[in-house]
């Protein structure tokens, strides 16, 4: 029975990425970082709303049917 899984010796770019694969990896990394920065900025800008409703009375028991 032959094992079809790749070995470290058979992987072409095990030690270093070269060419278009390296560009794709860096593009993904930079894209994820930019999305994270945009999300953080939007959360800080829009997340400061104080829309809570003050409740004066406490809830004693919740009826269960």
ZINOR-V513547 format. One record per pair of residues at least 12 apart in sequence whose ideal C-beta (glycine too) atoms are under 10 Angstrom apart, sorted by the first residue. I is the first residue (numbers start at 1). GAP is how many residues later the second one is. If there is no record, write none. Layout:
# ZINOR-V513547
i:I gap:GAP
i:I gap:GAP
This chain:
# ZINOR-V513547
none
